[in-house]
Amino acid sequence: MNTTPTNNPPGGLDDPRLRPDFRQEFYPYVNGREAGPADASEKNERIALEFAAAYYDLNAGYERLLQARSRPDSPERRENEKKCLQSIDAILIVRDRLEDHYAPFGVIADPVVKDGFTVNVKLSFGNVNAAGRRRSELHTLTACVPIPLPEGINFEDLPIQIEGPGIHPD
Amino acid sequence: MQKLILENYQPPGDVVMLTAAVRDLHRCYPGRYLTDVRTDCPELWQNNPYLTPLDAADSGVRVLNCHYPLIQVSNQRPVHFIHGFIEYLNEQLGLSITPTRMAGDIHLSDEERQQPSLVEEITGADVPYWIIAAGGKFDFTIKWWHFRRWQAVVNQFRDKIQFVQVGASQHYHPALKDVLDLRGHTSLRDLIRLVHHAQGVLCPVTLLMHLAAAVETTPGCHSTRPCVVVAGGREPASWEAYPGHEFIHTIGQLPCCAEGGCWRSRSVPLGDGDEKDEPQHLCVDTVNNLPRCMDMITPQHVSQAIRRYLDPGCPSRAERRTASLLDRGGPAFDRREQLLCR
């Protein structure tokens, strides 16, 4: 029996932005924004980087496939095209593993595709809602209610201790 | 007549069970009570003939916060969820209500019955369909089946069944391919209408399962709507399963649900600060973070369950229209007209 569920990813993160041949145009946005830094430590940011890396590799692989197909037909071209397709297939397996791994944690990664390239990955997480608030957090409403002190009484003289933002009894 | 306001602010699936209790209270004790309700889902009570507007401030009104403590013995006693609120009312009011129907009590208006289905409104065609819910809320992730398995079932019925995917946008409902995607696009009332016209329902233990039993079918169909429930080992079948439903469970097949449902909440901790992340609420036997009981249920099991329903079928609206015209026209009904109806 497994009583210690893990959310460790299937493989370590290989951030494509750290590779010498990185091409920015293939790196997708995450939820419409630039992905976090490669050394981000927050769990959801790490998950986002993993999906961004997978879709970067898919984009780069698709670009290679398009280039292969743009060449005149020949046995070499066909062989190259086959290799490109095999490479894409391998990346899709990595992407599927990521999806499978994070599905029980409530993570959904929907790619937004334009002309065959993933330009954005819409990610949602199990632990926070769309606004980034932890799902179990209660909504907090704050109101300011001024209570005037009785005449001649100083705040410091009150036999109570009040804590809160903006209150500095000392 | 005694005036009662019945309160319950639990999720809509639970409230569907309260609709059954209200119905059965009136059927067993006709003319003895005036009832009103306070819940978070007024749409479940639309057209309900058993409700009378009551004011909680009225001194003659008793407000009863309704629970179903019977659930605590659901692994030991042969009881269904439908008994939950009924037994509570019996205790509180000193009554002997018995269930009169093994389903909740959802009422459609005549207008709703005559409206085309949402699917017909969207596609312009009276397409027979099944509804699929491939996820659920974040509080009980242990009920989730893997989205790839739901997809595998959809794939197996490509060209045979049109699936319509539903689910609230704030819950976990990953997109499926080759379905009509209505996730986040149905109000509770829309969902009820969608169920009304549906040939079948495919889901985990969720509101949709309760609606599949509670919402009337369209004329010409069997009164029991096909419904396949991927249930695993969380809840005893005797508590959740409805007659006529295919309730696929693993009770008795694993140590963790050997003698009943485990009633745990989550497969893995989500890290959302909810107490359901605590060890006593977590699944004790996971396979790749999926509860073993859910892992044991394969797409083939589910597909077989669906196939068992397919033969009797349910006529499309066009076919029902034809049947209705045939009834009116009798044997002399013109074949050409019959074809036109289709």
Chai-1 contact restraints between the chains, C-beta under 6 A:
chainA,res_idxA,chainB,res_idxB,connection_type,confidence,min_distance_angstrom,max_distance_angstrom,comment,restraint_id
A,M1,B,V284,contact,1.0,0.0,6.0,A-B,restraint_1
A,M1,B,D285,contact,1.0,0.0,6.0,A-B,restraint_2
A,N2,B,T286,contact,1.0,0.0,6.0,A-B,restraint_3
A,T3,B,V284,contact,1.0,0.0,6.0,A-B,restraint_4
A,P5,B,V268,contact,1.0,0.0,6.0,A-B,restraint_5
A,P5,B,T286,contact,1.0,0.0,6.0,A-B,restraint_6
A,P5,B,N289,contact,1.0,0.0,6.0,A-B,restraint_7
A,A103,B,F147,contact,1.0,0.0,6.0,A-B,restraint_8
A,P104,B,S267,contact,1.0,0.0,6.0,A-B,restraint_9
A,P104,B,V268,contact,1.0,0.0,6.0,A-B,restraint_10
A,P104,B,N289,contact,1.0,0.0,6.0,A-B,restraint_11
A,P104,B,L290,contact,1.0,0.0,6.0,A-B,restraint_12
A,G106,B,F138,contact,1.0,0.0,6.0,A-B,restraint_13
A,G106,B,Y172,contact,1.0,0.0,6.0,A-B,restraint_14
A,G106,B,L270,contact,1.0,0.0,6.0,A-B,restraint_15
A,I108,B,P174,contact,1.0,0.0,6.0,A-B,restraint_16
A,G126,B,F138,contact,1.0,0.0,6.0,A-B,restraint_17
A,G126,B,L270,contact,1.0,0.0,6.0,A-B,restraint_18
A,N127,B,L270,contact,1.0,0.0,6.0,A-B,restraint_19
A,N127,B,G271,contact,1.0,0.0,6.0,A-B,restraint_20
A,N127,B,D272,contact,1.0,0.0,6.0,A-B,restraint_21
A,R134,B,D272,contact,1.0,0.0,6.0,A-B,restraint_22
A,R134,B,G273,contact,1.0,0.0,6.0,A-B,restraint_23
A,R135,B,F138,contact,1.0,0.0,6.0,A-B,restraint_24
A,R135,B,D272,contact,1.0,0.0,6.0,A-B,restraint_25
A,S136,B,D272,contact,1.0,0.0,6.0,A-B,restraint_26
A,S136,B,G273,contact,1.0,0.0,6.0,A-B,restraint_27
A,S136,B,D274,contact,1.0,0.0,6.0,A-B,restraint_28
